[in-house]
Amino acid sequence: MRIGDVDLGRRPVMLAPMEDVTDQSFRLICKELGADMTYSEFVSADALIRNIAATTRKLSIHDAERPTAIQIYGREVGPMVEAARMVEQAHPDILDINFGCPVKKVAGKGAGAGMLRDIPKMLEITREVVKAVRIPVTVKTRLGWDHESKIIVDLAEQLQDCGIQALTVHGRTRSQMYNGEADWEMIGKVKANPRLKIPVIGNGDITTPERLVEAFDRYGVDGVMVGRAAIGNPWIFSDMKQTLLYGEVRDPLSVSAKFDILRRQIDESIDRIDEYRGILHIRRHLAVSSLFKGIPFFRETRIRMLRAETKQELFDIIADVEENIYNKGPE
């Protein structure tokens, strides 16, 4: 699969853009574990052109994580074009436009998935951003605003005509948010459209290597994007890539190696910000990690993690689970 000059190989598996999740540290870890491409957190066009420090920091890219995309969102043509030009100066491999975020503070203001209620403006923004930069431009969006307006098959053609070089489809409407099941049949219809020539990337409910294989084999997508299933479980990319290559996970990471990855995430989150805010950021990764699910007294353990205020507290919790539950043995 190619996006412009970016060759992602056959059946690429990508880390989805997620706000407050896909910082540089997490992207690098996922890349090391097999992700073929990574995406930044959401970059607000309005905040970027106002030089808000927290937003401009999101443009930082490490060469080791390439190929990577920076994703921007906004609701007006001018700021989106100006932000796109600023993003290009950060030298990402790809610029992605977010027309899919469903949360109220984004979609409710007309950006993200809110653009699904104003298709003419969505297309205008897309055309102007494509014209403004030299790097490949892609789009991520949803099936439609609600169940009565699943317009993605026709919309995909319109976006292609604007000049985008790949399209990611999350298999839910905006009104679904993240509830219910992703509609992969609809994603398959987008891919099966003979008039669509650009790569189609599917997204939604890819939580296991088996579901990944089904996405490729049954629905024919060119690439698959993994989002929430990677939070707290970045090794999912290793399992998925091995399954694609060999039909099974031949060399799973040991429990000890997985705990080491969590410790690394804690350290790097603190180093990037500070101890207090770094811990606030990383606790959500820990609280949903598969390493803690199913263990005795998980609820109590999860509460301890969410209340932890120091690095040592988190390390002690991890050590306690590793020693007393897993006994430091291999899976």
N, C-alpha and C positions, 0 to 999 in steps of 0.2 A: 504494500500500500504506500502510495506517495502523496504528499501534500506539497505541491510546488516542487522544490528541489529536495525536500526532506523525505528520505527513504526510510520508512518504518518497518520494512520487511513484511513477511507474510503473517497475517493474523496478529497484529499488534494489540497489546493490552496496555491501557493507559490509566494513569491516576487522574481522576476527575478533579476539577477545581472546586474547592470547598473553603468557604470563609472561616477563618480562625482555625484551620486545619492544615492546609497545604502550604505551610511556610517552607523556607528553603531547607531547613534541617529534615523535615518529613519527606520532602521531595527527593532529597539525596538518598535517604534510607530506602525509599521505595524503588528508586532507580537501581541502587546496588542489589536489591532483591529481585529485580527482573522487570520492573515497569519499563515499557518501551518509550514512553513519553510522559511528561509531567506537565501540570498546569498550575499557574499561580493562584493565590487567593483572588477574590473579586477586587478589581481596581475601579474605584469610582472615578468617572471622567471629571466630574465637577470638583472632587477633592484633589485630583491630580493636577489640574490646571491652576488650582489655588496653592499648590505646593505644600499641602498638608503632609507633615513629616511621616506620620504613620502610613500614609498611602504611598509616598515616594519610596519608602523602604521596601515595599512589595515588588519593586522593579528589579531588585538585586537577583542576579542569576550566577550560579557557579558553573564553570565549564563542565564539571563532572556530571551534572544533571541533564545535559543536553541529549536529545532535543527537548526543548521546553517551550511552552506557550504562555504568554501573558494575556489574561482575560480582562476586558473592560466592560463597563456597563454605564448607561446613561439614557436620558430621554430626549435630548435635543441634538440636532445635527452638528451645530458649531462646536460645542464642547467635546463631542465624541471624535470629531475630526482632529481637533487640537490635541486631545489626549492620545489618539492613535499615533500622531507624529512624535509625541514625547515618548511613548512606549517604544517606537521604532529605534530611538536613540539608545535604548537599553539593550538593543541587539538580541531580542528573543528570536527563536527560529520561526515562530508563528504568532500572529495576533488573532485572538479569538474574541468574538462579540457575544456577550451574555444576553440572550433573549429568553432565558429559562428560569431564573431565580424566582421562586414563588412567594417569598416572605413579604409581609405587608409593607415593611419600611422601604422595600425596593419596588415590588410589583404594584403596590398601592399608589406609588407616585408616578407610575407610568413607565418605569424602567424594567429591566429583566423580563419576566413573563408578562408584565403589564403591556409590553409592546404587542402582544397577541390580540389586543383590543384596538390596535391602530396599525394595521398592516401597511398602509401607504407610508407612514413615517418609518416603520421598521425597514422597509425596502429602501427608502431614501437614505437613512443612516448607513445602511450596508453599502449602497453604491458609493456614497461619498467617502466612507472609510477605505474601501477598496482602492479608490482613485488616489487617496492621500498618501498611501505607503507603498513601498516596494516589496515588503515581505508578504508571504501568503496570509490571506485573511480567511478565517473559518467562522462558523456560527454554531452555537449550542442553543437549542430551544426545546419546546415541549409539543405535545400533540395538538394543542389548542387551548383556549381559555377554559372551556368546560366541556362536559359530555356532548352537548348539542353543537359544538363548534370544533370538531376534530378536523382541522384544515391542513394538517401537516403534509399530506401527499402533494397537494397543489402548491402549498407554501414552499416546499423544497425546490420545486422547479423555479419559482419566482426568485428565491435566494440564489440559486445557481445562476440565473440570468443577471444577477447583480455583480457576479464575478468572484464569489467565494470559491474556495478550492477544496472544501470538505464541510460536511454537515454532521453534527452530533444531535441525535434525537433522544431525549429522555421520554420514556414510554408512559408518561402520565400527563394529564391536563394540569393547568395551574390550580383549578379548584380542588384537585385531589391533594395538592401539596405533596407529602410523601406517604400518603395513606393508600390503602388498597394495593393491588398488584399492578406492576408495569405491564402495559399492553405491547408485547413483543410482536403480536400479529400485525399491528399497525406499523411498527418499525419495519417489519418484513415487507409490507406493502410499499413503503417509501423506497426501499432498496430494489424491489422488483420493478419499479417504474422504468420502462425502457428509455424514457426521455431524460432520465437523470444519469449524468455521466461522472459526477464527482463522487468521491468516497463517502460512504455512509457509516457513521460510528454509532453503535447502539449503547444505551445507558439505562440502568434501572434494574434493581433486584439481582445483580450479578454477585452472588454471595458465596459461591463455591466453584471449584474447577469444573464440576459437571455442568453447571448452568452456563459457564463460559463456553464450553464446547458446544452446547446446544445452541447458543446464540449464533455461533459461526455456522454450524452444520444445518440447522433448521431454518434460520432466518437469513442467512447469506450475507450478513453485514461484513464490511471490510475491516472494521476494528471494533473493539469493545472498551468501554470506559467503566472503571470500577471506582465507586465513591465511598459510601458509608461503611461498606464491608472492610475497607482498609484501615479504618480508624481503630487504633489499638491492635491492629493485626497486619502490619505492613508485609509480613512474610507470606500473605496470601498471593502476592505476585510470584514468589518462588514456586509455590504449589501449582499455580495456574500455568506458568510457563513450562514446568516439567510435564504437566498433564498434556499440554498441547504437543510437546515434543515426543513423549514416550507413552502416552495413554495412561499414565499413573504418576504419582509422586514417588520417585525413586530415592530421593535423598532429602527427607524432611529435616527441617531445622530441629535441633534438640530443644527441649524445654529450657535448658540452661542458656542456650544461644538466644532464645526469644526473650528471656528475662534480661539478658545483657542489652538487647535492643531497647527495651523499655527504659533501662537505666541511662542509656545513651540519650534517649529522647528527653529525659528529665534534665540531664546535664546540659544539653545543647539549648533547651528552652530557657533555662536559667541564664546561661551565658549570653543568649541573644537579647534578653530583656533585663531581668533582675530576679532575685529569688521569689519574691512575693507574686509578681505578675507572671513569671515563668511557670510557677506551680499552678496558678489559676488556669493558665493556658493548657497545660499538659494533663491535668486531672481528668478531663473528658476522654482523652485517649485511654488512660489507664482504666477508667471505670467501665468501659465497654469491651476491654480486651478479652479475647477468648480464654486467656490464661486464668482468668478469675471466675469464669462462668462454670457453674456446676460444682464448685467446691463447697464443702460444708460451711455453713454460716456466711455465705457470700454476701448477704445483705449487710451484715455487720462490717465485713471487710470493705465493701463499697462505701459505706458511710464513713469509715475511717479515712479512706482515700480522699473523699470529697471534702473532708474537714481538715486534712493535712495542710500545714502552713509552712513547713520547712522541708528541704531536700532530705534531711536525715529521717524525718518521719516517713516519707514515701519509701526511702530505701529500706527502712526497717519493716514496713508492711510487705514489700516485695520479698525480702529475705525470709520473713516469717512464712509466707505462702510457699515459697520455693522449697524451704527446708521441711516444713511440717506437712505439706500436702503432696508435693512432688518428690520430696526426699532427694532432690538434685539428680534424679535419674533421668535417662533418656525416655522419650515418648514410646 
